[in-house]
């Protein structure tokens, strides 16, 4: 990483990155060049750490903007499982939020809310995303809720933490690499 200025970090290849936010809202931005220059493109990942909801906003050098609303992949898995009957305050999410607020280290929570929207975006691009969400519901959501109900907090935390790392490697990393390559191609074009 290169020098930092008021626009963020200038990387050796000329693109910029910047993280901003407060206790509730965080944003990570990637610019193909200095954001003060006309014709730059950018990707902004925004997340509300209280709700887990957020968006990915892409601004093209042509002025066109696309926005993808995101949420955490645990919520998305519950949504897919319950379908029309889904309630954001369903039992599973209430248990998981209680567990998060009482047992999960703050740095893990922050990491989850930074990477979860990217995981959701990547899963949603998969042809069999419903099968992936079924797997997440059965093997993360339901598993963790059962362990929490039985007071096995270490086992619930271990599954939660390992799922983040696994899904980050499997889904988020390839998508972020693809987006970075697309941005770099635009810079060089």
N, CA and C atoms as an extended XYZ file, in Angstrom:
567
Properties=species:S:1:pos:R:3:atomname:S:1:resname:S:1:resid:I:1 pbc="F F F"
N         0.852       -1.168        0.000 N   UNK     1
C         0.000        0.000        0.000 CA  UNK     1
C         0.895        1.227        0.000 C   UNK     1
N         0.462        2.223       -0.688 N   UNK     2
C         1.261        3.434       -0.833 CA  UNK     2
C         0.938        4.486        0.205 C   UNK     2
N         1.073        5.710       -0.210 N   UNK     3
C         0.870        6.861        0.655 CA  UNK     3
C        -0.610        7.126        0.935 C   UNK     3
N        -0.877        7.697        2.080 N   UNK     4
C        -2.243        8.086        2.412 CA  UNK     4
C        -2.376        9.600        2.258 C   UNK     4
N        -3.485       10.022        1.631 N   UNK     5
C        -3.801       11.441        1.555 CA  UNK     5
C        -5.278       11.607        1.889 C   UNK     5
N        -5.837       12.781        1.637 N   UNK     6
C        -7.218       13.033        2.046 CA  UNK     6
C        -8.227       12.182        1.268 C   UNK     6
N        -7.804       11.549        0.174 N   UNK     7
C        -8.701       10.716       -0.625 CA  UNK     7
C        -8.610        9.234       -0.247 C   UNK     7
N        -7.678        8.892        0.628 N   UNK     8
C        -7.500        7.504        1.048 CA  UNK     8
C        -6.079        7.053        0.788 C   UNK     8
N        -5.908        5.746        0.617 N   UNK     9
C        -4.591        5.196        0.331 CA  UNK     9
C        -4.403        5.081       -1.170 C   UNK     9
N        -3.298        5.648       -1.650 N   UNK    10
C        -2.964        5.528       -3.071 CA  UNK    10
C        -2.064        4.305       -3.209 C   UNK    10
N        -2.514        3.339       -4.018 N   UNK    11
C        -1.762        2.111       -4.222 CA  UNK    11
C        -0.793        2.281       -5.375 C   UNK    11
N         0.181        1.400       -5.420 N   UNK    12
C         1.246        1.510       -6.423 CA  UNK    12
C         0.725        1.552       -7.855 C   UNK    12
N        -0.376        0.879       -8.117 N   UNK    13
C        -0.915        0.864       -9.481 CA  UNK    13
C        -1.822        2.058       -9.782 C   UNK    13
N        -1.986        2.978       -8.805 N   UNK    14
C        -2.764        4.193       -9.037 CA  UNK    14
C        -4.182        4.176       -8.502 C   UNK    14
N        -4.703        3.006       -8.082 N   UNK    15
C        -6.057        2.999       -7.534 CA  UNK    15
C        -6.016        3.430       -6.062 C   UNK    15
N        -7.157        3.863       -5.566 N   UNK    16
C        -7.281        4.332       -4.192 CA  UNK    16
C        -8.250        3.451       -3.420 C   UNK    16
N        -8.040        3.352       -2.121 N   UNK    17
C        -9.002        2.687       -1.244 CA  UNK    17
C        -9.140        3.512        0.028 C   UNK    17
N       -10.343        3.446        0.588 N   UNK    18
C       -10.618        4.265        1.771 CA  UNK    18
C       -11.699        3.590        2.609 C   UNK    18
N       -11.491        3.569        3.919 N   UNK    19
C       -12.495        3.052        4.834 CA  UNK    19
C       -12.954        4.206        5.725 C   UNK    19
N       -14.266        4.361        5.832 N   UNK    20
C       -14.834        5.413        6.662 CA  UNK    20
C       -15.956        4.823        7.496 C   UNK    20
N       -16.416        5.577        8.470 N   UNK    21
C       -17.568        5.124        9.239 CA  UNK    21
C       -17.522        5.562       10.682 C   UNK    21
N       -18.505        5.069       11.414 N   UNK    22
C       -18.613        5.340       12.840 CA  UNK    22
C       -19.011        4.042       13.532 C   UNK    22
N       -19.536        4.132       14.749 N   UNK    23
C       -19.880        2.930       15.503 CA  UNK    23
C       -20.966        2.102       14.833 C   UNK    23
N       -21.800        2.715       14.020 N   UNK    24
C       -22.932        2.010       13.428 CA  UNK    24
C       -22.772        1.749       11.938 C   UNK    24
N       -22.243        2.684       11.197 N   UNK    25
C       -22.149        2.563        9.740 CA  UNK    25
C       -20.701        2.564        9.281 C   UNK    25
N       -20.383        1.622        8.403 N   UNK    26
C       -19.039        1.536        7.851 CA  UNK    26
C       -19.117        1.502        6.333 C   UNK    26
N       -18.082        2.030        5.688 N   UNK    27
C       -18.030        2.026        4.236 CA  UNK    27
C       -16.587        1.771        3.801 C   UNK    27
N       -16.433        0.874        2.835 N   UNK    28
C       -15.131        0.616        2.236 CA  UNK    28
C       -15.265        0.968        0.759 C   UNK    28
N       -14.397        1.850        0.282 N   UNK    29
C       -14.478        2.337       -1.095 CA  UNK    29
C       -13.205        2.023       -1.851 C   UNK    29
N       -13.374        1.630       -3.110 N   UNK    30
C       -12.249        1.378       -4.011 CA  UNK    30
C       -12.463        2.249       -5.247 C   UNK    30
N       -11.468        3.067       -5.584 N   UNK    31
C       -11.534        3.959       -6.744 CA  UNK    31
C       -10.478        3.527       -7.755 C   UNK    31
N       -10.791        3.585       -9.037 N   UNK    32
C        -9.831        3.188      -10.051 CA  UNK    32
C        -8.681        4.187      -10.190 C   UNK    32
N        -8.914        5.420       -9.740 N   UNK    33
C        -7.872        6.451       -9.738 CA  UNK    33
C        -8.269        7.481       -8.692 C   UNK    33
N        -7.541        8.564       -8.607 N   UNK    34
C        -7.844        9.596       -7.610 CA  UNK    34
C        -9.305       10.029       -7.739 C   UNK    34
N       -10.079        9.933       -6.637 N   UNK    35
C       -11.502       10.274       -6.725 CA  UNK    35
C       -11.782       11.741       -7.050 C   UNK    35
N       -10.773       12.598       -6.985 N   UNK    36
C       -10.996       13.999       -7.345 CA  UNK    36
C       -10.935       14.201       -8.868 C   UNK    36
N       -10.435       13.200       -9.586 N   UNK    37
C       -10.332       13.294      -11.039 CA  UNK    37
C       -11.661       12.949      -11.699 C   UNK    37
N       -11.989       13.682      -12.755 N   UNK    38
C       -13.199       13.381      -13.523 CA  UNK    38
C       -13.053       12.020      -14.195 C   UNK    38
N       -14.179       11.342      -14.346 N   UNK    39
C       -14.192       10.072      -15.049 CA  UNK    39
C       -13.688        8.893      -14.238 C   UNK    39
N       -13.612        9.050      -12.923 N   UNK    40
C       -13.184        7.900      -12.129 CA  UNK    40
C       -14.376        6.968      -11.880 C   UNK    40
N       -14.083        5.707      -11.629 N   UNK    41
C       -15.134        4.768      -11.233 CA  UNK    41
C       -14.831        4.294       -9.817 C   UNK    41
N       -15.878        3.794       -9.138 N   UNK    42
C       -15.710        3.414       -7.744 CA  UNK    42
C       -16.695        2.323       -7.354 C   UNK    42
N       -16.309        1.573       -6.353 N   UNK    43
C       -17.184        0.603       -5.712 CA  UNK    43
C       -17.194        0.916       -4.227 C   UNK    43
N       -18.395        1.064       -3.656 N   UNK    44
C       -18.546        1.366       -2.229 CA  UNK    44
C       -19.319        0.238       -1.574 C   UNK    44
N       -18.757       -0.332       -0.521 N   UNK    45
C       -19.441       -1.364        0.253 CA  UNK    45
C       -19.857       -0.709        1.566 C   UNK    45
N       -21.166       -0.612        1.789 N   UNK    46
C       -21.711        0.066        2.962 CA  UNK    46
C       -22.417       -0.949        3.849 C   UNK    46
N       -22.230       -0.816        5.168 N   UNK    47
C       -22.864       -1.761        6.079 CA  UNK    47
C       -23.256       -1.060        7.379 C   UNK    47
N       -24.443       -1.394        7.872 N   UNK    48
C       -24.879       -0.949        9.187 CA  UNK    48
C       -24.576       -2.095       10.138 C   UNK    48
N       -23.650       -1.889       11.080 N   UNK    49
C       -23.208       -2.978       11.939 CA  UNK    49
C       -24.244       -3.377       12.977 C   UNK    49
N       -25.254       -2.575       13.208 N   UNK    50
C       -26.327       -2.960       14.119 CA  UNK    50
C       -27.296       -3.932       13.452 C   UNK    50
N       -27.613       -3.686       12.204 N   UNK    51
C       -28.625       -4.497       11.520 CA  UNK    51
C       -28.027       -5.536       10.574 C   UNK    51
N       -26.777       -5.330       10.160 N   UNK    52
C       -26.177       -6.235        9.191 CA  UNK    52
C       -26.604       -5.950        7.767 C   UNK    52
N       -27.436       -4.949        7.577 N   UNK    53
C       -27.917       -4.618        6.239 CA  UNK    53
C       -26.981       -3.593        5.608 C   UNK    53
N       -26.929       -3.623        4.304 N   UNK    54
C       -26.042       -2.686        3.639 CA  UNK    54
C       -26.266       -2.687        2.144 C   UNK    54
N       -25.286       -2.153        1.438 N   UNK    55
C       -25.398       -2.083       -0.009 CA  UNK    55
C       -24.007       -2.048       -0.632 C   UNK    55
N       -23.981       -2.438       -1.898 N   UNK    56
C       -22.782       -2.273       -2.701 CA  UNK    56
C       -23.183       -1.338       -3.829 C   UNK    56
N       -22.520       -0.194       -3.896 N   UNK    57
C       -22.838        0.817       -4.897 CA  UNK    57
C       -21.650        0.928       -5.841 C   UNK    57
N       -21.925        0.768       -7.136 N   UNK    58
C       -20.877        0.870       -8.139 CA  UNK    58
C       -21.154        2.069       -9.031 C   UNK    58
N       -20.163        2.954       -9.127 N   UNK    59
C       -20.243        4.140       -9.972 CA  UNK    59
C       -19.292        3.942      -11.147 C   UNK    59
N       -19.830        3.947      -12.347 N   UNK    60
C       -18.998        3.808      -13.530 CA  UNK    60
C       -18.398        5.134      -13.944 C   UNK    60
N       -17.339        5.078      -14.716 N   UNK    61
C       -16.716        6.313      -15.206 CA  UNK    61
C       -17.654        7.064      -16.143 C   UNK    61
N       -18.688        6.352      -16.634 N   UNK    62
C       -19.678        6.971      -17.516 CA  UNK    62
C       -20.801        7.664      -16.735 C   UNK    62
N       -20.718        7.645      -15.402 N   UNK    63
C       -21.721        8.299      -14.571 CA  UNK    63
C       -22.871        7.393      -14.164 C   UNK    63
N       -22.930        6.178      -14.705 N   UNK    64
C       -23.997        5.251      -14.345 CA  UNK    64
C       -23.706        4.618      -12.989 C   UNK    64
N       -24.782        4.423      -12.217 N   UNK    65
C       -24.657        3.860      -10.879 CA  UNK    65
C       -25.565        2.653      -10.742 C   UNK    65
N       -25.038        1.596      -10.130 N   UNK    66
C       -25.863        0.439       -9.785 CA  UNK    66
C       -25.727        0.207       -8.285 C   UNK    66
N       -26.822       -0.228       -7.690 N   UNK    67
C       -26.827       -0.465       -6.246 CA  UNK    67
C       -27.407       -1.844       -5.982 C   UNK    67
N       -26.717       -2.614       -5.148 N   UNK    68
C       -27.183       -3.929       -4.736 CA  UNK    68
C       -27.360       -3.909       -3.224 C   UNK    68
N       -28.605       -4.106       -2.786 N   UNK    69
C       -28.838       -4.194       -1.355 CA  UNK    69
C       -28.365       -5.554       -0.869 C   UNK    69
N       -27.761       -5.550        0.302 N   UNK    70
C       -27.230       -6.780        0.852 CA  UNK    70
C       -27.651       -6.928        2.303 C   UNK    70
N       -27.440       -8.086        2.806 N   UNK    71
C       -27.647       -8.349        4.225 CA  UNK    71
C       -26.667       -9.428        4.610 C   UNK    71
N       -26.716       -9.854        5.836 N   UNK    72
C       -25.792      -10.899        6.256 CA  UNK    72
C       -26.239      -12.238        5.679 C   UNK    72
N       -25.307      -13.148        5.501 N   UNK    73
C       -25.675      -14.421        4.880 CA  UNK    73
C       -26.489      -15.294        5.819 C   UNK    73
N       -26.400      -15.073        7.124 N   UNK    74
C       -27.253      -15.824        8.055 CA  UNK    74
C       -28.706      -15.387        7.888 C   UNK    74
N       -28.933      -14.085        7.761 N   UNK    75
C       -30.289      -13.587        7.516 CA  UNK    75
C       -30.789      -14.083        6.167 C   UNK    75
N       -29.929      -14.038        5.149 N   UNK    76
C       -30.329      -14.504        3.825 CA  UNK    76
C       -30.711      -15.973        3.858 C   UNK    76
N       -29.960      -16.791        4.604 N   UNK    77
C       -30.284      -18.214        4.712 CA  UNK    77
C       -31.644      -18.401        5.379 C   UNK    77
N       -31.917      -17.633        6.427 N   UNK    78
C       -33.218      -17.718        7.091 CA  UNK    78
C       -34.336      -17.269        6.156 C   UNK    78
N       -34.080      -16.220        5.382 N   UNK    79
C       -35.083      -15.738        4.425 CA  UNK    79
C       -35.430      -16.833        3.429 C   UNK    79
N       -34.409      -17.508        2.910 N   UNK    80
C       -34.642      -18.571        1.930 CA  UNK    80
C       -35.378      -19.751        2.570 C   UNK    80
N       -35.051      -20.048        3.838 N   UNK    81
C       -35.676      -21.176        4.520 CA  UNK    81
C       -37.152      -20.909        4.794 C   UNK    81
N       -37.460      -19.701        5.292 N   UNK    82
C       -38.833      -19.374        5.648 CA  UNK    82
C       -39.643      -18.828        4.467 C   UNK    82
N       -38.973      -18.352        3.456 N   UNK    83
C       -39.579      -17.758        2.273 CA  UNK    83
C       -40.644      -16.725        2.624 C   UNK    83
N       -41.910      -16.936        2.263 N   UNK    84
C       -42.937      -15.910        2.474 CA  UNK    84
C       -43.208      -15.618        3.945 C   UNK    84
N       -42.916      -16.569        4.835 N   UNK    85
C       -43.210      -16.365        6.250 CA  UNK    85
C       -42.048      -15.712        7.010 C   UNK    85
N       -40.999      -15.308        6.303 N   UNK    86
C       -39.818      -14.783        6.987 CA  UNK    86
C       -40.124      -13.521        7.776 C   UNK    86
N       -39.549      -13.467        8.958 N   UNK    87
C       -39.620      -12.294        9.830 CA  UNK    87
C       -38.196      -12.027       10.296 C   UNK    87
N       -37.720      -10.811       10.137 N   UNK    88
C       -36.358      -10.472       10.523 CA  UNK    88
C       -36.118      -10.691       12.022 C   UNK    88
N       -37.167      -10.844       12.777 N   UNK    89
C       -37.042      -11.115       14.209 CA  UNK    89
C       -37.424      -12.558       14.530 C   UNK    89
N       -37.232      -13.467       13.570 N   UNK    90
C       -37.556      -14.873       13.810 CA  UNK    90
C       -36.702      -15.403       14.964 C   UNK    90
N       -37.112      -16.518       15.492 N   UNK    91
C       -36.451      -17.095       16.662 CA  UNK    91
C       -34.955      -17.282       16.436 C   UNK    91
N       -34.586      -17.889       15.303 N   UNK    92
C       -33.175      -18.175       15.039 CA  UNK    92
C       -32.325      -16.905       15.036 C   UNK    92
N       -32.804      -15.880       14.329 N   UNK    93
C       -32.022      -14.637       14.277 CA  UNK    93
C       -31.973      -13.952       15.635 C   UNK    93
N       -33.047      -14.041       16.398 N   UNK    94
C       -33.048      -13.462       17.750 CA  UNK    94
C       -32.021      -14.157       18.632 C   UNK    94
N       -31.950      -15.486       18.565 N   UNK    95
C       -30.962      -16.236       19.346 CA  UNK    95
C       -29.556      -15.879       18.891 C   UNK    95
N       -29.345      -15.831       17.578 N   UNK    96
C       -28.011      -15.518       17.062 CA  UNK    96
C       -27.591      -14.090       17.413 C   UNK    96
N       -28.516      -13.155       17.396 N   UNK    97
C       -28.173      -11.771       17.777 CA  UNK    97
C       -27.823      -11.691       19.259 C   UNK    97
N       -28.583      -12.417       20.093 N   UNK    98
C       -28.270      -12.447       21.529 CA  UNK    98
C       -26.870      -13.014       21.734 C   UNK    98
N       -26.571      -14.097       21.045 N   UNK    99
C       -25.264      -14.730       21.146 CA  UNK    99
C       -24.170      -13.769       20.674 C   UNK    99
N       -24.397      -13.136       19.531 N   UNK   100
C       -23.435      -12.163       18.992 CA  UNK   100
C       -23.149      -11.064       20.015 C   UNK   100
N       -24.203      -10.514       20.601 N   UNK   101
C       -24.051       -9.387       21.517 CA  UNK   101
C       -23.414       -9.773       22.845 C   UNK   101
N       -23.479      -11.041       23.210 N   UNK   102
C       -22.990      -11.469       24.516 CA  UNK   102
C       -21.736      -12.326       24.495 C   UNK   102
N       -21.395      -12.931       23.346 N   UNK   103
C       -20.288      -13.879       23.336 CA  UNK   103
C       -19.277      -13.713       22.208 C   UNK   103
N       -19.613      -12.972       21.184 N   UNK   104
C       -18.709      -12.860       20.038 CA  UNK   104
C       -17.857      -11.599       20.195 C   UNK   104
N       -16.519      -11.740       20.085 N   UNK   105
C       -15.650      -10.561       20.206 CA  UNK   105
C       -15.996       -9.495       19.155 C   UNK   105
N       -15.856       -8.239       19.555 N   UNK   106
C       -16.217       -7.115       18.692 CA  UNK   106
C       -15.488       -7.157       17.345 C   UNK   106
N       -14.207       -7.537       17.347 N   UNK   107
C       -13.457       -7.572       16.087 CA  UNK   107
C       -14.013       -8.634       15.143 C   UNK   107
N       -14.533       -9.740       15.689 N   UNK   108
C       -15.164      -10.752       14.836 CA  UNK   108
C       -16.476      -10.230       14.254 C   UNK   108
N       -17.229       -9.500       15.055 N   UNK   109
C       -18.488       -8.922       14.586 CA  UNK   109
C       -18.209       -7.928       13.458 C   UNK   109
N       -17.227       -7.060       13.672 N   UNK   110
C       -16.878       -6.070       12.651 CA  UNK   110
C       -16.433       -6.754       11.359 C   UNK   110
N       -15.630       -7.800       11.490 N   UNK   111
C       -15.167       -8.517       10.303 CA  UNK   111
C       -16.347       -9.153        9.572 C   UNK   111
N       -17.248       -9.767       10.331 N   UNK   112
C       -18.417      -10.409        9.719 CA  UNK   112
C       -19.218       -9.398        8.917 C   UNK   112
N       -19.483       -8.220        9.501 N   UNK   113
C       -20.309       -7.243        8.807 CA  UNK   113
C       -19.584       -6.570        7.648 C   UNK   113
N       -18.266       -6.667        7.617 N   UNK   114
C       -17.525       -6.175        6.457 CA  UNK   114
C       -17.581       -7.190        5.313 C   UNK   114
N       -17.451       -8.479        5.656 N   UNK   115
C       -17.328       -9.489        4.605 CA  UNK   115
C       -18.662      -10.122        4.229 C   UNK   115
N       -19.635      -10.156        5.130 N   UNK   116
C       -20.916      -10.832        4.853 CA  UNK   116
C       -21.623      -10.297        3.608 C   UNK   116
N       -21.686       -8.984        3.386 N   UNK   117
C       -22.353       -8.512        2.166 CA  UNK   117
C       -21.686       -9.022        0.884 C   UNK   117
N       -20.377       -9.161        0.913 N   UNK   118
C       -19.660       -9.662       -0.256 CA  UNK   118
C       -19.979      -11.147       -0.446 C   UNK   118
N       -20.063      -11.883        0.667 N   UNK   119
C       -20.427      -13.297        0.592 CA  UNK   119
C       -21.828      -13.437        0.006 C   UNK   119
N       -22.767      -12.620        0.491 N   UNK   120
C       -24.141      -12.668       -0.019 CA  UNK   120
C       -24.168      -12.370       -1.518 C   UNK   120
N       -23.459      -11.340       -1.938 N   UNK   121
C       -23.437      -10.994       -3.361 CA  UNK   121
C       -22.893      -12.152       -4.191 C   UNK   121
N       -21.817      -12.768       -3.699 N   UNK   122
C       -21.208      -13.875       -4.441 CA  UNK   122
C       -22.137      -15.088       -4.486 C   UNK   122
N       -22.760      -15.422       -3.368 N   UNK   123
C       -23.685      -16.568       -3.344 CA  UNK   123
C       -24.859      -16.306       -4.279 C   UNK   123
N       -25.369      -15.081       -4.264 N   UNK   124
C       -26.518      -14.756       -5.114 CA  UNK   124
C       -26.201      -14.883       -6.601 C   UNK   124
N       -24.937      -14.849       -6.964 N   UNK   125
C       -24.535      -15.009       -8.361 CA  UNK   125
C       -24.386      -16.480       -8.741 C   UNK   125
N       -24.401      -17.363       -7.743 N   UNK   126
C       -24.261      -18.789       -7.998 CA  UNK   126
C       -25.557      -19.360       -8.576 C   UNK   126
N       -25.430      -20.276       -9.518 N   UNK   127
C       -26.605      -20.878      -10.146 CA  UNK   127
C       -27.480      -21.608       -9.125 C   UNK   127
N       -26.877      -22.250       -8.163 N   UNK   128
C       -27.621      -23.026       -7.164 CA  UNK   128
C       -27.546      -22.347       -5.801 C   UNK   128
N       -27.811      -21.052       -5.774 N   UNK   129
C       -27.719      -20.300       -4.515 CA  UNK   129
C       -28.676      -20.832       -3.452 C   UNK   129
N       -29.849      -21.302       -3.855 N   UNK   130
C       -30.789      -21.830       -2.862 CA  UNK   130
C       -30.205      -23.022       -2.115 C   UNK   130
N       -29.464      -23.876       -2.812 N   UNK   131
C       -28.827      -25.016       -2.146 CA  UNK   131
C       -27.762      -24.550       -1.162 C   UNK   131
N       -27.055      -23.500       -1.528 N   UNK   132
C       -26.030      -22.954       -0.627 CA  UNK   132
C       -26.685      -22.384        0.618 C   UNK   132
N       -27.780      -21.630        0.447 N   UNK   133
C       -28.471      -21.076        1.606 CA  UNK   133
C       -29.092      -22.176        2.468 C   UNK   133
N       -29.583      -23.254        1.840 N   UNK   134
C       -30.082      -24.397        2.612 CA  UNK   134
C       -28.965      -24.979        3.467 C   UNK   134
N       -27.791      -25.121        2.860 N   UNK   135
C       -26.633      -25.636        3.590 CA  UNK   135
C       -26.288      -24.717        4.767 C   UNK   135
N       -26.269      -23.418        4.519 N   UNK   136
C       -25.941      -22.461        5.590 CA  UNK   136
C       -26.978      -22.540        6.705 C   UNK   136
N       -28.256      -22.627        6.325 N   UNK   137
C       -29.287      -22.709        7.356 CA  UNK   137
C       -29.092      -23.963        8.210 C   UNK   137
N       -28.929      -25.108        7.549 N   UNK   138
C       -28.804      -26.373        8.279 CA  UNK   138
C       -27.510      -26.480        9.079 C   UNK   138
N       -26.397      -26.045        8.486 N   UNK   139
C       -25.087      -26.306        9.069 CA  UNK   139
C       -24.474      -25.147        9.839 C   UNK   139
N       -25.069      -23.980        9.745 N   UNK   140
C       -24.575      -22.853       10.533 CA  UNK   140
C       -25.698      -22.336       11.443 C   UNK   140
N       -26.783      -21.855       10.851 N   UNK   141
C       -27.861      -21.255       11.636 CA  UNK   141
C       -28.442      -22.269       12.625 C   UNK   141
N       -29.009      -23.347       12.104 N   UNK   142
C       -29.670      -24.327       12.965 CA  UNK   142
C       -28.682      -24.977       13.935 C   UNK   142
N       -27.500      -25.312       13.444 N   UNK   143
C       -26.461      -25.911       14.288 CA  UNK   143
C       -26.115      -24.977       15.454 C   UNK   143
N       -25.839      -23.719       15.153 N   UNK   144
C       -25.455      -22.772       16.200 CA  UNK   144
C       -26.589      -22.534       17.190 C   UNK   144
N       -27.808      -22.394       16.693 N   UNK   145
C       -28.946      -22.175       17.587 CA  UNK   145
C       -29.091      -23.351       18.547 C   UNK   145
N       -28.973      -24.573       18.042 N   UNK   146
C       -29.075      -25.759       18.893 CA  UNK   146
C       -27.977      -25.760       19.949 C   UNK   146
N       -26.758      -25.449       19.556 N   UNK   147
C       -25.641      -25.411       20.517 CA  UNK   147
C       -25.860      -24.311       21.559 C   UNK   147
N       -26.337      -23.151       21.126 N   UNK   148
C       -26.604      -22.046       22.059 CA  UNK   148
C       -27.699      -22.451       23.042 C   UNK   148
N       -28.771      -23.072       22.554 N   UNK   149
C       -29.864      -23.517       23.429 CA  UNK   149
C       -29.367      -24.497       24.493 C   UNK   149
N       -28.342      -25.272       24.150 N   UNK   150
C       -27.797      -26.263       25.069 CA  UNK   150
C       -26.591      -25.747       25.860 C   UNK   150
N       -26.338      -24.430       25.765 N   UNK   151
C       -25.246      -23.821       26.524 CA  UNK   151
C       -23.859      -24.163       26.023 C   UNK   151
N       -23.748      -24.673       24.823 N   UNK   152
C       -22.449      -25.035       24.248 CA  UNK   152
C       -21.958      -23.881       23.381 C   UNK   152
N       -21.641      -22.792       24.057 N   UNK   153
C       -21.292      -21.553       23.381 CA  UNK   153
C       -19.985      -21.655       22.595 C   UNK   153
N       -19.016      -22.404       23.126 N   UNK   154
C       -17.745      -22.546       22.409 CA  UNK   154
C       -17.935      -23.255       21.073 C   UNK   154
N       -18.792      -24.281       21.054 N   UNK   155
C       -19.049      -25.000       19.809 CA  UNK   155
C       -19.800      -24.108       18.812 C   UNK   155
N       -20.748      -23.331       19.307 N   UNK   156
C       -21.480      -22.408       18.430 CA  UNK   156
C       -20.528      -21.362       17.855 C   UNK   156
N       -19.677      -20.808       18.717 N   UNK   157
C       -18.735      -19.787       18.264 CA  UNK   157
C       -17.767      -20.366       17.232 C   UNK   157
N       -17.283      -21.579       17.482 N   UNK   158
C       -16.338      -22.210       16.567 CA  UNK   158
C       -16.970      -22.400       15.183 C   UNK   158
N       -18.206      -22.870       15.142 N   UNK   159
C       -18.894      -23.073       13.854 CA  UNK   159
C       -19.110      -21.730       13.158 C   UNK   159
N       -19.557      -20.734       13.918 N   UNK   160
C       -19.789      -19.390       13.380 CA  UNK   160
C       -18.494      -18.837       12.765 C   UNK   160
N       -17.423      -18.885       13.533 N   UNK   161
C       -16.145      -18.326       13.093 CA  UNK   161
C       -15.608      -19.079       11.876 C   UNK   161
N       -15.650      -20.402       11.932 N   UNK   162
C       -15.150      -21.195       10.811 CA  UNK   162
C       -15.972      -21.000        9.555 C   UNK   162
N       -17.290      -20.802        9.708 N   UNK   163
C       -18.125      -20.576        8.522 CA  UNK   163
C       -17.748      -19.272        7.840 C   UNK   163
N       -17.477      -18.243        8.633 N   UNK   164
C       -17.066      -16.962        8.050 CA  UNK   164
C       -15.790      -17.145        7.230 C   UNK   164
N       -14.804      -17.787        7.834 N   UNK   165
C       -13.525      -17.974        7.149 CA  UNK   165
C       -13.681      -18.832        5.893 C   UNK   165
N       -14.475      -19.876        5.988 N   UNK   166
C       -14.696      -20.765        4.843 CA  UNK   166
C       -15.419      -20.038        3.705 C   UNK   166
N       -16.521      -19.349        4.030 N   UNK   167
C       -17.294      -18.661        2.997 CA  UNK   167
C       -16.536      -17.460        2.437 C   UNK   167
N       -15.711      -16.856        3.257 N   UNK   168
C       -14.889      -15.754        2.762 CA  UNK   168
C       -13.926      -16.269        1.694 C   UNK   168
N       -13.291      -17.394        1.982 N   UNK   169
C       -12.344      -17.983        1.034 CA  UNK   169
C       -13.050      -18.489       -0.222 C   UNK   169
N       -14.182      -19.159       -0.029 N   UNK   170
C       -14.885      -19.794       -1.139 CA  UNK   170
C       -15.643      -18.808       -2.017 C   UNK   170
N       -16.260      -17.789       -1.412 N   UNK   171
C       -17.132      -16.895       -2.177 CA  UNK   171
C       -16.605      -15.464       -2.280 C   UNK   171
N       -16.244      -14.849       -1.155 N   UNK   172
C       -15.888      -13.427       -1.165 CA  UNK   172
C       -14.575      -13.163       -1.898 C   UNK   172
N       -13.562      -13.943       -1.591 N   UNK   173
C       -12.242      -13.692       -2.178 CA  UNK   173
C       -12.277      -13.725       -3.707 C   UNK   173
N       -12.870      -14.760       -4.331 N   UNK   174
C       -12.911      -14.750       -5.804 CA  UNK   174
C       -13.693      -13.563       -6.376 C   UNK   174
N       -14.793      -13.188       -5.722 N   UNK   175
C       -15.581      -12.053       -6.220 CA  UNK   175
C       -14.796      -10.754       -6.105 C   UNK   175
N       -14.136      -10.534       -4.973 N   UNK   176
C       -13.354       -9.309       -4.799 CA  UNK   176
C       -12.189       -9.255       -5.780 C   UNK   176
N       -11.550      -10.404       -6.018 N   UNK   177
C       -10.465      -10.445       -7.001 CA  UNK   177
C       -10.990      -10.096       -8.393 C   UNK   177
N       -12.165      -10.635       -8.737 N   UNK   178
C       -12.775      -10.341      -10.034 CA  UNK   178
C       -13.075       -8.850      -10.162 C   UNK   178
N       -13.654       -8.250       -9.109 N   UNK   179
C       -13.987       -6.827       -9.153 CA  UNK   179
C       -12.726       -5.967       -9.259 C   UNK   179
N       -11.687       -6.363       -8.541 N   UNK   180
C       -10.439       -5.607       -8.602 CA  UNK   180
C        -9.853       -5.675      -10.005 C   UNK   180
N        -9.858       -6.861      -10.611 N   UNK   181
C        -9.346       -6.995      -11.979 CA  UNK   181
C       -10.145       -6.152      -12.955 C   UNK   181
N       -11.474       -6.161      -12.812 N   UNK   182
C       -12.314       -5.339      -13.697 CA  UNK   182
C       -11.987       -3.858      -13.532 C   UNK   182
N       -11.791       -3.422      -12.290 N   UNK   183
C       -11.452       -2.031      -12.022 CA  UNK   183
C       -10.096       -1.682      -12.627 C   UNK   183
N        -9.127       -2.583      -12.451 N   UNK   184
C        -7.795       -2.330      -12.993 CA  UNK   184
C        -7.799       -2.298      -14.518 C   UNK   184
N        -8.625       -3.147      -15.144 N   UNK   185
C        -8.743       -3.126      -16.613 CA  UNK   185
C        -9.292       -1.791      -17.081 C   UNK   185
N       -10.256       -1.256      -16.330 N   UNK   186
C       -10.823        0.052      -16.685 CA  UNK   186
C        -9.785        1.146      -16.565 C   UNK   186
N        -8.923        1.025      -15.546 N   UNK   187
C        -7.873        2.022      -15.327 CA  UNK   187
C        -6.904        2.034      -16.508 C   UNK   187
N        -6.593        0.869      -16.981 N   UNK   188
C        -5.596        0.738      -18.044 CA  UNK   188
C        -6.181        0.996      -19.434 C   UNK   188
N        -7.507        0.996      -19.525 N   UNK   189
C        -8.150        1.168      -20.827 CA  UNK   189
C        -8.099        2.601      -21.297 C   UNK   189
